[in-house]
Amino acid sequence: MTRSLFLSAALTTLAVGGAAAADSKGGPVPADSFYSLKATTLQGQPADLSQYAGKVTLVVNTASQCGYTPQYAGLEKLHEDMQGRGFSVLGFPSNDFGQQEPGSAEEIQTFCKKNYGVTFPMFSKVVTKAGPEQSPVYTFLGKEGHLPAWNFSKYLVGKDGKVIAFFPSKVTPESKELRDQIEAALAH
């Protein structure tokens, strides 16, 4: 089995059984919720996304060598400004577009912290494009008909784990459109 197929199988295995996940209050997370999925942190630790159930999240496919990379600063500010209100940015590095995320997990983490002071949760590098190696996270997110066309595409996920909106790369974290959608989701 090739390394990439092994990793894909491992990620798929982590995502299976998510229906039994519990949210941060111990309640069940529905199987059709983003928060029923599991992932791996950038440090290589298992991560149960049910810890974000009941919160609003902004899921972003990131890359360190992209023209949109400076969006890390805006994403961090958004995370800092709203995390106390039940909001979190979740970063999923990907090397899918222009090979703009070639680094190791350690290199990605160092780059994000040193250059942008990133404190929001970052997960292991994933495949966002459709196919056998696609991350279960992006299989779920893509069900609404949108997959990233480039780095820094954004999915707004509601408290119930359903995708509320998709924003292409050019929509910045500072944009009124994005912030208004986040505010509406937090108020819902």
N, C-alpha and C positions, 0 to 999 in steps of 0.2 A: 504494500500500500504506500503510495507516495505521501510525503510529509503533508502537502496541502490537503489531500483527501483525508488523511488521518485527522488533521486539525478540523476540517469540516465535519467529519463524523463525530469528533469530540464535542464540538459546539452544538451539533444537533442533539447529541445525547444530553447535554446540559439543558437544552430547551425542552426536552420531553418531560412530561410529568408536571409541568407548570401549573396545571389545573389545581393541584393540591397546595399551591403556594398560599401563604397567609400574608395579609397586608400588615402594616406597622402596628395596627391595633389588634392583630390576631384574627381578624375576619378573613373569610375566604376571598381569593382573587379569582374572578371568572376566567375560564380557559381562553376566552376570546378577547382578552385584555393584553395590552403591551406589557403590563405589570405581571403577567403570568410567566414571562420569559426569564431565562437565566443567561448570564454572560460571564465574561472573565475580565477582571480589572487589568489595568495596564501593568500592575505588579504581578500578574499571573494568578490571582486569587479568584475563586468562584464568587460570583455576584448574583444575588437574587434580586431581580428588578421589582419584586413585590415591595421592597422597602420604599419605593416611590409611589405606591398606590395611595390614592387620596390627595396626591400632589399634582401640579401641572409641570410637565417637563418639556424641554426643547431639545430634541435629539438632532445632533449635527455630525455629519461625516467630515472629519477634519484632515488636514495635510500640512506638513511643515514647510514645504517648498512651493507654495502656490501663490498666485497673485492675490488670492483672497485670505491668505494666512493672517494678515493684520486684523481680521475679524476676531481672532482670539481675544484681543483687548476688549472689544465690545461685548463679546460673550461673557467674559469674566466680569465686567461691570454689571451686565444684566443679571448674572448669577448673584453677585454680591448685593445688588440693590433689592432683589426680590426673594432671596432664599428664606428670609424670615417670614414670608407670607405663604409658604407652601409651594415654592417654585424651585426648579433645579435645571441647569443645563447639563446634558449628558453628551460627552464627546466620544465618538467612535472613529479613530484614525483609519484611513483607507488608502491604499496605494493604487486604486483602480483608475485614476485619471491622471495621465501624463507621468506616471511613476513618481508622483510628488510627495510620497510618504515612504521613502526607502528605509528609514531608520529602524533600529531595534526599539523595543518597548522602553528600555532605559534611555536611549537617545531621544525618543519622543518626549518622555517625561521631563528630562533635563531641559530640552529646548523650550517646552511650554512654560515651565516654571521660571527659567532664567529670562526669557524674552518677554513673557506676557503675564507672569505671576499667576498662572492658572491654578485655581483651587477647586474648580468644579470637577465632578467625577469623570475620569477618562478610562476607557475600556481598551481591551486588546484590539489590535488591528483586525479589521474585518473586510470581507468582500461584500460590496453593496449591489453589484450588478447581478441580474438574474442568471441562474445557472446552478449546477450541482454544488458549487463551492460557496454559494451565497449564504451569508449569515442568517440564522433564523430571525434575528432582529429586523433585518431589511426585507426578509420574506414577508414578515408581518406588516411592516410599514408600507410596503409596496402594494398590499392588497387594495388600497384605495386608488390605485392607478398611477401613482407617481413613484418613480425611482430617481435617485440623484442622476443628473446629467453631468455634474461636476462636483468638485469639493465644496464644502460648506453649504450644502443643501440642508434645509431645516424642516423638521416635523414638529408641530405643536401637538402634544398629547395631553388630553384632559385628565381630570382626576379619576375617571372611570377606566382609563387605559385605552380609550378610543382616539384615533387620529382626528384632530379638529381641523388642521390646516397644513398645507405644504408650502414652503417658500423656497424658491430657487436661490442659487448662490449669490446673485446680485442683490438680494434683499438683505440689508445689513442688520445687525443686532440693534442698531439705533433707530431703525425705520419706524415711523408712526404706525404703519400698517401692522407690523409684527407686534409692537408694544401694545397696540389697541386690542389685538387678538388675545395676547397673554392676559391683559387686564380683564377682558370679558370671561376668559376661562377661569381665572381666579375668583371672580364674582359669582360664577355659576355654582 
